[in-house]
Amino acid sequence: MKENPWIKDFPQLNNHLHYFDSAATSLKPVSVIEQVNYYNQELSSNIHRGMYYESQKATELYEEARESVANFINAQSNEIVFTRGTTASLNLVARSFGVNHLNQGDEILTSELEHHSSLIPWQYVANKTGAKIKYIPLSDQGRIALDAFKATISKATKVVAINHVSNVMGYLTPLKEIIAIAHEYGAVVVVDGAQAIQHIPVDVKSLDADFYAFSGHKMLGPTGIGILYGKDDLLSEMEPIEFGGDMALDVMKTQFSWKESPIKFEAGTMPIASVIGLKAAIEYLKNVGLDNIHQYTKDLYDYLIKKLNELDGIELYNHHSDTFIFTFNLKNVPSHDAISYFSEKHIALRAGQHCAKLIHDFLNINASLRGTIYFYNTYKDVDVLVDTMKEAIDYFKKLGF
């Protein structure tokens, strides 16, 4: 079995934690922590305003981070808007672009696999504009298939709101093909990339995505920082939805004007420390290499799935995951009862609907347990998890579940 050369970089693992909750929030390497601390200890100043050294340095690092994000996904720096997370990014598109471009009878095409952040904003838009939400039928395995998408899209489709990777099933959407077809119909595609960006190379130009949203805290970065990529022409025509400091160009008694994108969308004091930490996270991912991350994680995931397939006492809902999510329940045991057993063993899993109720309805279950394999996990982690599953199955059987 391979030794893990990266585990030393993650101090959160020093307390015997077996961490399988990376789909919710990834751990943070020392280099990210140090950069956040550097800003707080040495600079702690606002950006774009001050002429003193600390403010100028903070501004420099903040804009360098924007450039770093742009390079990471093959975009232009003026196409990168900083927000507080994927949720805020997707809401920005819905509230600014969606409300102002959709009308009665228009269709918003989405899926039952969506995270609530990719779904609810468009339900809001539909209620405001008279547009209609339409769902792509899923396959029996809960996948978005290209044929089903082709059969569902129509001339009335104006927006496709879709995930790059499902946060419950871990399935990779055939995104490039979907975007190409959507554009043939004149539809704009809004992508939730929160579960993809930390696993696979993302090239927004190659994908031809109109909007692509993701979060720093799922890709080794700090919490409180999100990214919205938008094509320059789309961002330029959109109106900001927050107003205040730094985004205003000129203010008069009865009216005002705003700056160009992306600054017009970044009102007030931004999460500067988190932005600087995000740049360090991107540098870490690039240094390790997404290909190396993928291969190690896949080997470990395959090792886990082989062991899970040998267990009789669990229901596994995805026997394959492109991003190494495993979603399951102990048979006849509610997920919130089961999670307490794992927690006592210092095993971090997630219980509930994972902000994705519709896929649970599709699976005909109320809730589930979800885990994720990532590159700071080890074979020992997997062995402890499987042994604990066996213990939990026996424990709940004795209790009459």
C-alpha positions as CSV (number, residue, x, y, z in Angstrom):
1,M,0.0,0.0,0.0
2,K,1.2,3.5,-0.9
3,E,2.4,5.8,1.8
4,N,0.7,9.1,1.9
5,P,3.3,11.9,1.3
6,W,0.9,14.7,1.9
7,I,-0.7,13.9,5.2
8,K,2.0,15.8,7.1
9,D,0.8,19.0,5.5
10,F,-2.6,18.9,7.2
11,P,-2.4,19.6,11.0
12,Q,-6.1,18.9,11.5
13,L,-5.3,15.2,11.2
14,N,-3.1,15.1,14.3
15,N,-5.9,14.4,16.7
16,H,-6.7,10.9,15.4
17,L,-9.4,12.2,13.1
18,H,-10.5,10.0,10.2
19,Y,-11.9,12.7,7.9
20,F,-14.4,11.7,5.2
21,D,-16.3,14.9,4.9
22,S,-14.3,16.7,2.2
23,A,-17.4,17.1,-0.1
24,A,-18.7,19.5,2.6
25,T,-15.4,21.2,3.4
26,S,-11.8,20.2,2.7
27,L,-9.0,20.3,5.2
28,K,-6.4,23.1,5.0
29,P,-2.7,22.6,4.4
30,V,-0.1,24.6,6.5
31,S,0.8,26.8,3.5
32,V,-2.8,28.1,3.4
33,I,-3.0,28.6,7.1
34,E,0.3,30.6,7.0
35,Q,-0.9,32.9,4.3
36,V,-4.1,33.7,6.2
37,N,-2.1,34.3,9.3
38,Y,0.4,36.5,7.4
39,Y,-2.4,38.8,6.3
40,N,-3.9,39.0,9.8
41,Q,-0.6,39.5,11.6
42,E,1.3,41.6,9.2
43,L,-1.2,43.5,7.1
44,S,-4.8,43.5,8.4
45,S,-5.6,46.4,6.2
46,N,-8.4,47.1,3.6
47,I,-7.8,47.0,-0.1
48,H,-8.1,49.4,-3.1
49,R,-8.2,52.4,-0.8
50,G,-5.1,53.0,1.4
51,M,-1.8,54.5,0.2
52,Y,0.2,53.0,3.0
53,Y,2.3,49.9,2.6
54,E,0.1,47.4,4.3
55,S,-3.0,48.4,2.3
56,Q,-1.0,48.4,-0.9
57,K,0.4,45.0,-0.2
58,A,-3.0,43.6,0.7
59,T,-4.4,45.0,-2.6
60,E,-1.5,43.4,-4.5
61,L,-2.1,40.0,-3.0
62,Y,-5.8,40.2,-3.5
63,E,-5.5,41.0,-7.2
64,E,-2.7,38.4,-7.6
65,A,-5.2,35.8,-6.2
66,R,-7.7,36.9,-8.9
67,E,-5.1,36.3,-11.5
68,S,-4.2,33.0,-10.0
69,V,-7.8,31.8,-10.1
70,A,-8.1,33.0,-13.7
71,N,-5.0,31.0,-14.7
72,F,-6.3,27.9,-12.9
73,I,-9.5,27.7,-14.9
74,N,-8.2,29.4,-18.1
75,A,-10.1,32.6,-17.8
76,Q,-9.4,36.3,-17.9
77,S,-8.9,38.1,-14.6
78,N,-11.8,40.5,-15.3
79,E,-14.1,37.4,-15.6
80,I,-13.4,36.4,-12.0
81,V,-15.8,37.8,-9.3
82,F,-15.1,37.0,-5.7
83,T,-18.1,36.2,-3.5
84,R,-18.6,34.5,-0.2
85,G,-19.1,31.0,-1.7
86,T,-20.8,29.0,-4.5
87,T,-24.2,29.8,-3.0
88,A,-23.6,33.5,-3.3
89,S,-22.2,33.1,-6.8
90,L,-25.2,31.2,-8.1
91,N,-27.6,33.6,-6.4
92,L,-25.8,36.5,-8.1
93,V,-26.4,35.0,-11.5
94,A,-30.0,34.2,-10.8
95,R,-30.8,37.6,-9.2
96,S,-28.9,39.7,-11.7
97,F,-29.0,37.8,-15.0
98,G,-32.0,35.6,-14.4
99,V,-34.6,38.1,-13.1
100,N,-33.7,40.6,-15.9
101,H,-33.6,38.2,-18.8
102,L,-36.4,35.6,-18.3
103,N,-40.1,36.1,-19.1
104,Q,-43.4,34.4,-19.0
105,G,-43.2,31.1,-20.8
106,D,-39.4,30.8,-20.8
107,E,-38.0,27.5,-19.4
108,I,-35.2,26.9,-16.9
109,L,-33.7,23.4,-17.4
110,T,-32.2,21.7,-14.4
111,S,-32.1,18.3,-12.7
112,E,-33.0,16.4,-9.5
113,L,-29.3,16.0,-8.8
114,E,-28.9,19.7,-8.0
115,H,-27.7,21.1,-4.7
116,H,-30.3,23.5,-3.4
117,S,-27.9,26.4,-4.2
118,S,-28.2,25.4,-7.9
119,L,-32.0,24.9,-7.7
120,I,-33.7,27.3,-5.3
121,P,-32.4,30.6,-6.9
122,W,-33.9,29.5,-10.2
123,Q,-37.2,28.6,-8.5
124,Y,-37.1,32.2,-7.2
125,V,-36.5,33.5,-10.7
126,A,-39.3,31.4,-12.0
127,N,-41.8,32.7,-9.4
128,K,-40.7,36.3,-10.2
129,T,-40.7,36.1,-14.0
130,G,-43.3,33.5,-14.9
131,A,-40.7,31.2,-16.3
132,K,-41.1,27.5,-15.8
133,I,-38.7,25.0,-14.2
134,K,-38.2,21.8,-16.2
135,Y,-36.3,18.7,-15.1
136,I,-34.0,16.5,-17.2
137,P,-35.1,12.9,-16.5
138,L,-32.4,10.9,-14.7
139,S,-31.3,7.4,-15.6
140,D,-32.1,4.5,-13.3
141,Q,-28.7,5.0,-11.7
142,G,-29.5,8.7,-11.1
143,R,-27.3,10.1,-13.8
144,I,-27.8,12.9,-16.3
145,A,-27.6,11.3,-19.7
146,L,-27.0,13.2,-22.9
147,D,-30.0,11.6,-24.7
148,A,-32.3,12.7,-21.9
149,F,-31.0,16.2,-22.1
150,K,-31.5,16.3,-25.8
151,A,-35.1,15.1,-25.4
152,T,-35.9,17.8,-22.8
153,I,-34.3,21.0,-24.1
154,S,-36.5,23.1,-26.3
155,K,-36.6,26.5,-28.0
156,A,-38.2,27.9,-24.9
157,T,-35.1,26.9,-22.8
158,K,-33.3,30.1,-21.8
159,V,-31.2,28.9,-18.9
160,V,-29.6,25.5,-18.1
161,A,-28.7,25.3,-14.4
162,I,-26.7,22.2,-13.8
163,N,-23.9,20.7,-11.7
164,H,-20.5,19.6,-13.0
165,V,-20.5,16.9,-10.4
166,S,-23.3,15.7,-8.1
167,N,-22.6,16.3,-4.4
168,V,-24.6,13.1,-3.5
169,M,-23.8,10.6,-6.2
170,G,-20.4,12.0,-7.3
171,Y,-21.3,11.6,-11.0
172,L,-19.6,13.7,-13.6
173,T,-22.0,15.4,-15.9
174,P,-21.3,15.3,-19.7
175,L,-21.0,19.1,-19.4
176,K,-19.1,20.0,-22.6
177,E,-21.6,18.3,-24.8
178,I,-24.6,19.7,-22.8
179,I,-23.2,23.2,-23.1
180,A,-22.7,22.9,-26.9
181,I,-26.3,21.7,-27.3
182,A,-27.7,24.4,-25.1
183,H,-25.9,27.1,-27.1
184,E,-27.4,25.7,-30.3
185,Y,-30.8,26.6,-28.7
186,G,-29.5,30.0,-27.5
187,A,-29.6,29.0,-23.8
188,V,-27.2,30.3,-21.2
189,V,-25.5,27.6,-19.0
190,V,-24.9,28.2,-15.3
191,V,-22.6,25.5,-13.8
192,D,-22.3,24.5,-10.1
193,G,-18.7,23.4,-10.1
194,A,-18.3,23.1,-6.3
195,Q,-17.6,19.3,-6.4
196,A,-15.5,19.3,-9.5
197,I,-12.8,22.0,-9.1
198,Q,-10.8,20.1,-6.5
199,H,-10.7,16.8,-8.4
200,I,-10.4,17.5,-12.2
201,P,-8.9,20.2,-14.4
202,V,-11.5,22.8,-15.3
203,D,-11.0,24.8,-18.5
204,V,-13.9,27.2,-18.8
205,K,-13.0,28.3,-22.3
206,S,-12.8,24.7,-23.5
207,L,-16.1,23.9,-21.8
208,D,-17.5,27.2,-23.2
209,A,-19.4,27.7,-19.9
210,D,-21.3,31.0,-19.6
211,F,-21.1,31.0,-15.8
212,Y,-19.1,28.6,-13.5
213,A,-19.3,28.8,-9.7
214,F,-17.2,27.2,-7.0
215,S,-15.9,27.7,-3.4
216,G,-12.5,28.0,-1.9
217,H,-13.3,25.9,1.2
218,K,-13.8,22.8,-0.9
219,M,-10.4,23.1,-2.6
220,L,-8.1,23.3,0.4
221,G,-8.8,27.1,0.9
222,P,-10.4,29.1,3.7
223,T,-14.1,29.4,4.2
224,G,-15.9,32.6,3.2
225,I,-14.6,32.9,-0.3
226,G,-16.4,31.9,-3.5
227,I,-15.7,32.4,-7.2
228,L,-18.0,33.3,-10.0
229,Y,-16.6,33.0,-13.5
230,G,-18.7,34.7,-16.1
231,K,-18.1,35.5,-19.7
232,D,-17.0,39.1,-20.0
233,D,-19.9,40.2,-22.2
234,L,-22.4,38.7,-19.8
235,L,-20.9,40.2,-16.7
236,S,-20.6,43.6,-18.4
237,E,-24.3,43.8,-19.1
238,M,-25.4,42.5,-15.6
239,E,-26.3,44.8,-12.8
240,P,-24.9,44.5,-9.3
241,I,-27.2,43.3,-6.6
242,E,-25.3,44.8,-3.6
243,F,-24.5,48.4,-3.4
244,G,-22.1,50.4,-1.2
245,G,-18.4,51.0,-0.8
246,D,-15.8,50.5,-3.6
247,M,-18.3,49.4,-6.3
248,A,-19.6,52.9,-6.9
249,L,-18.0,55.1,-9.6
250,D,-19.9,58.3,-9.0
251,V,-22.5,59.2,-6.4
252,M,-24.9,62.1,-6.7
253,K,-27.9,63.1,-4.6
254,T,-30.5,61.2,-6.7
255,Q,-28.5,58.7,-8.7
256,F,-25.1,56.9,-8.9
257,S,-23.0,54.9,-11.4
258,W,-20.9,51.8,-10.8
259,K,-17.5,50.6,-11.8
260,E,-16.8,47.9,-14.4
261,S,-16.9,44.2,-13.7
262,P,-15.7,42.5,-11.5
263,I,-15.4,45.3,-9.0
264,K,-19.1,46.4,-9.4
265,F,-20.0,43.0,-7.8
266,E,-17.7,43.3,-4.9
267,A,-19.3,45.9,-2.6
268,G,-17.9,46.6,0.8
269,T,-15.0,45.0,2.6
270,M,-14.3,41.6,0.9
271,P,-13.0,38.5,2.7
272,I,-9.4,39.6,2.0
273,A,-7.6,37.0,4.2
274,S,-9.6,34.2,2.6
275,V,-8.8,35.4,-0.9
276,I,-5.1,35.4,-0.1
277,G,-5.5,31.9,1.4
278,L,-7.2,30.8,-1.8
279,K,-4.2,31.7,-3.8
280,A,-2.0,29.5,-1.5
281,A,-4.5,26.6,-1.9
282,I,-4.3,26.9,-5.7
283,E,-0.5,26.8,-5.6
284,Y,-0.7,23.8,-3.3
285,L,-3.0,21.9,-5.7
286,K,-0.8,22.8,-8.7
287,N,2.4,21.7,-6.9
288,V,0.9,18.3,-5.9
289,G,-0.8,18.0,-9.3
290,L,-4.4,17.2,-10.0
291,D,-3.4,14.0,-11.9
292,N,-1.4,12.8,-8.9
293,I,-4.3,13.6,-6.6
294,H,-6.7,11.8,-8.9
295,Q,-4.7,8.6,-9.2
296,Y,-3.9,8.2,-5.5
297,T,-7.5,9.0,-4.5
298,K,-9.0,6.6,-7.1
299,D,-6.8,3.8,-5.9
300,L,-7.9,4.4,-2.3
301,Y,-11.5,4.7,-3.4
302,D,-11.4,1.4,-5.3
303,Y,-9.9,-0.2,-2.2
304,L,-12.9,1.1,-0.2
305,I,-15.6,0.1,-2.7
306,K,-14.2,-3.4,-2.9
307,K,-14.6,-3.7,0.9
308,L,-18.0,-2.1,1.0
309,N,-19.3,-4.5,-1.7
310,E,-18.5,-7.4,0.7
311,L,-20.7,-6.0,3.5
312,D,-24.3,-7.2,3.8
313,G,-25.5,-4.6,6.3
314,I,-25.4,-1.5,4.1
315,E,-27.2,0.1,1.2
316,L,-24.7,1.7,-1.2
317,Y,-26.4,4.1,-3.5
318,N,-23.5,4.8,-5.9
319,H,-21.2,1.9,-6.8
320,H,-19.2,4.3,-8.9
321,S,-18.2,7.9,-8.3
322,D,-16.1,10.1,-10.5
323,T,-15.1,12.2,-7.6
324,F,-14.9,9.5,-4.9
325,I,-18.1,10.2,-3.0
326,F,-19.7,7.2,-1.4
327,T,-23.4,7.6,-0.2
328,F,-24.9,4.9,1.9
329,N,-27.1,3.9,4.8
330,L,-26.9,1.1,7.3
331,K,-29.9,-1.1,6.5
332,N,-33.0,-0.2,8.5
333,V,-31.0,2.4,10.5
334,P,-31.9,6.2,10.2
335,S,-28.8,8.1,9.1
336,H,-28.9,10.4,12.1
337,D,-28.8,7.5,14.5
338,A,-26.0,5.9,12.6
339,I,-23.9,9.0,12.4
340,S,-23.6,9.2,16.2
341,Y,-21.9,5.8,16.3
342,F,-19.3,6.9,13.7
343,S,-18.7,10.2,15.5
344,E,-17.8,8.5,18.7
345,K,-15.0,6.7,16.8
346,H,-13.6,10.0,15.4
347,I,-14.9,9.2,11.9
348,A,-16.2,12.3,10.1
349,L,-19.1,11.6,7.8
350,R,-22.2,13.6,6.9
351,A,-25.8,12.6,7.6
352,G,-28.9,14.1,6.1
353,Q,-30.0,15.2,2.7
354,H,-26.8,17.1,1.9
355,C,-28.8,20.1,0.7
356,A,-30.1,17.9,-2.2
357,K,-33.5,16.7,-1.2
358,L,-34.7,15.9,-4.8
359,I,-32.1,13.2,-5.4
360,H,-33.1,11.6,-2.1
361,D,-36.7,11.6,-3.2
362,F,-35.5,10.0,-6.5
363,L,-33.8,7.3,-4.5
364,N,-36.9,6.9,-2.3
365,I,-35.0,7.6,0.9
366,N,-35.4,10.3,3.5
367,A,-31.7,10.8,4.2
368,S,-28.3,9.2,3.8
369,L,-24.7,9.0,5.1
370,R,-22.1,10.5,2.8
371,G,-18.4,10.2,2.8
372,T,-15.6,11.4,0.5
373,I,-12.2,10.0,-0.2
374,Y,-9.6,12.7,-0.8
375,F,-5.8,12.6,-1.2
376,Y,-5.1,13.2,2.5
377,N,-6.9,10.0,3.4
378,T,-5.0,6.8,4.0
379,Y,-5.5,3.1,3.8
380,K,-5.7,3.0,7.6
381,D,-8.6,5.5,7.4
382,V,-10.4,3.2,5.1
383,D,-9.7,0.1,7.3
384,V,-10.9,1.9,10.4
385,L,-14.1,3.1,8.6
386,V,-15.0,-0.4,7.3
387,D,-14.3,-2.0,10.7
388,T,-16.5,0.6,12.3
389,M,-19.2,-0.1,9.8
390,K,-19.1,-3.8,10.7
391,E,-19.3,-2.9,14.4
392,A,-22.2,-0.5,13.8
393,I,-24.2,-3.1,11.8
394,D,-23.9,-5.5,14.7
395,Y,-24.6,-2.8,17.3
396,F,-27.8,-1.7,15.7
397,K,-29.0,-5.2,15.0
398,K,-28.7,-6.0,18.8
399,L,-30.8,-2.9,19.4
400,G,-33.5,-4.3,17.2
401,F,-33.1,-2.0,14.1
